[in-house]
Amino acid sequence: MSPNLGVEIQSLREDAKVWDQAASDIAEPKRAVSGLTVNGGQDVTGMGERMGVDQTYERARRKVEELLGQGQEYLGVLADTLIAVANDYQAREQGSERGFRALDGELEGN
């Protein structure tokens, strides 16, 4: 394998680890947001409940939780894609190397 390509493949794998860690790092804030619910009149004043503060808050909380989940998913997909690209590059390089060696063997045999 070409030394430069080997370095590039390793870089892709290292980048994938960074993105995978970023996806993992989102898990804790997502869990925290998940538990920050309000329970109608028990958690807001009567006026706040009549004005819909609890419902507005819950919609916002759910949206933040949803966006954190999407971010976690997207970063995981990015990491998986980088690994797949690195694996594909490596497989193609190894296949090409075997092909060149076989061709070199054929040429030497003639």
C-alpha positions in Angstrom: 0.0 0.0 0.0 1.2 3.5 -0.8 2.5 5.1 2.4 0.5 8.3 1.7 -2.7 6.4 1.1 -2.1 4.5 4.3 -1.8 7.8 6.2 -5.0 9.1 4.6 -6.9 5.9 5.5 -5.7 6.2 9.1 -6.8 9.8 9.1 -10.3 8.9 8.0 -10.5 6.3 10.8 -9.2 8.8 13.4 -11.8 11.4 12.1 -14.5 8.8 12.5 -13.5 8.3 16.1 -13.8 12.0 16.7 -17.3 12.2 15.2 -18.4 9.0 17.1 -17.2 10.5 20.3 -19.2 13.7 19.5 -22.3 11.6 19.0 -21.7 9.9 22.4 -21.1 13.3 24.1 -24.7 14.4 23.1 -26.2 11.5 25.0 -25.9 13.1 28.5 -27.5 16.5 27.5 -30.3 14.6 25.7 -30.9 12.5 28.9 -31.0 15.7 31.0 -33.4 17.4 28.7 -35.6 14.3 28.7 -36.2 14.6 32.4 -37.0 18.3 32.5 -40.8 18.0 32.1 -43.4 20.0 33.8 -46.7 18.7 35.2 -49.4 21.3 34.5 -50.7 23.2 37.5 -48.3 21.4 39.9 -45.3 23.0 38.2 -46.6 26.3 37.0 -48.9 28.9 38.5 -52.6 28.9 37.7 -52.1 31.9 35.5 -49.2 30.2 33.7 -51.3 27.1 33.2 -54.2 29.1 31.8 -51.8 30.9 29.4 -50.4 27.6 28.2 -46.9 28.1 29.6 -46.7 24.4 30.5 -47.7 23.3 27.0 -45.3 25.8 25.3 -42.5 24.7 27.6 -43.1 21.0 26.8 -43.2 21.7 23.0 -39.8 23.5 23.3 -38.3 20.8 25.5 -39.5 18.0 23.1 -38.0 20.0 20.2 -34.6 20.3 22.0 -34.7 16.6 22.8 -35.5 15.8 19.2 -32.7 18.0 17.8 -30.2 16.5 20.2 -31.3 13.0 19.0 -31.0 14.0 15.4 -27.5 15.4 16.0 -26.5 12.2 17.7 -27.8 10.2 14.8 -26.2 12.3 12.1 -22.8 12.3 13.8 -23.0 8.5 14.1 -23.9 8.2 10.4 -21.0 10.5 9.6 -18.6 8.3 11.6 -19.9 5.1 10.0 -19.6 6.7 6.6 -15.9 7.7 7.2 -15.2 4.1 8.3 -16.9 2.7 5.2 -14.9 5.0 2.9 -11.6 4.1 4.7 -12.5 0.4 4.3 -13.3 0.9 0.6 -10.1 2.7 -0.1 -8.1 0.1 1.7 -9.8 -2.8 -0.1 -9.4 -1.1 -3.5 -5.7 -0.4 -2.8 -5.1 -3.9 -1.7 -6.9 -5.2 -4.8 -4.8 -3.0 -7.1 -1.6 -4.0 -5.4 -2.4 -7.7 -5.9 -3.3 -7.0 -9.5 0.0 -5.2 -10.1 1.9 -8.1 -8.5 0.1 -10.7 -10.6 0.8 -8.6 -13.8 4.5 -8.2 -12.7 4.7 -12.0 -12.3 3.3 -12.6 -15.7 5.7 -10.1 -17.3 8.7 -11.7 -15.6 7.6 -15.1 -16.7 7.6 -14.2 -20.4 
